[in-house]
């Protein structure tokens, strides 16, 4: 193999595939990144056996070839180099990659590419295209609500439902539920529901940062893998097998109190209360008070032996007076992903879930279970 490419391109490519490199590897070779010089491009690939990411860079290929080298070592060395061309050479029957850039050179011992896990590709199955901005927003608004504990594997994933021209993402961890609906440009041929690991969608969201063209999404016929194809990037993820809970049953269908507030106001008041909530089991108390067609929300927190605080914000309140307490982290999480200027908080009682919706957008809702406190 003999190939050259720019330091900037190689550094960017290694950053793209680097998150798919295994950290606690059962197979030591999955700590490596695959380099493959082919045609007029250099392919980089990495996998942790759950996610596989491939990236193609423009390069000058004098001689084709493949090798795997330690990902962290190569990344750190490339990032330390000055801007300019990097020449990489793998002598025949050798497993040592030679690199040269300006007045710097290095030799990195690698492993045979034939021993690297096969990077899956999906050609057959259900295929749709999705706008990158809409997909990035959907991921951002649901992925944080997935469970991090592995005790119930299905809850560590995002329930993804393709139905006609509607794509629905839902995540729940037993304490909260996030649901985002988006419209597809073209309807799918058959209804399908899958569970995508939250870690995979987190990674996809990162890869979508500079994506402008539509994303091709393909689910294999066995419903075991999903592939996202972007410009010069492909990511394949395993799917989680199992039955996701019927989350529709968790969404309140009515309310006794509805308060509409400015997002900026409730965000500031909640952040202030969360400072005191840190030493008070993370509890923030919300008291919704109607008054002559308008009203207010008192947001407070207290911790024994530390102190307490109270913030008051204006609200448009419909219904009766209400009290409810939330985990401050859960409340801040959902407030941090809403982009509309106003939100609606709907409650039934202090022991029933609270429902948060952005005003003017029916595509998103978030359910938060209450904390039980003495008022």
Buried (B, 14 or more C-beta within 10 A) or exposed (E): BBBBBBBEBBBBBBBBBBBBBBEEEEBEBBBBBBBBBBEEBBBBBBBBEBBBBBBBBEBEBEEEBBBBBBBBBBBEBBEEBEEEBBBBBBEEEBBEBBBBBEEEEBEBEBBEBEEBBEBBBBEEBBBBEBBBEBBBBBBBBBBBBBBEEEEEBBBBBBBBBBBEEBBBBBBBBEBBBBBBBBEBEEEBEEEBBBBBBBBBBBBBBEBBEEBEEBBBBBBBEEBBBBBBBBEBBBBBBBBBEEEBBEBEEBBBEEBBBBBBBBBEBBBBBBBBBBBBBEBBEBBBBBBBBBEEEEBBBBBBBBBEEEEBBBBBBEBBBBBEEBBBBBBBBBBBBBBBBBEEEBBBBBBBEBEBBBBBBBBEEEBBBBBBBBBEBEE
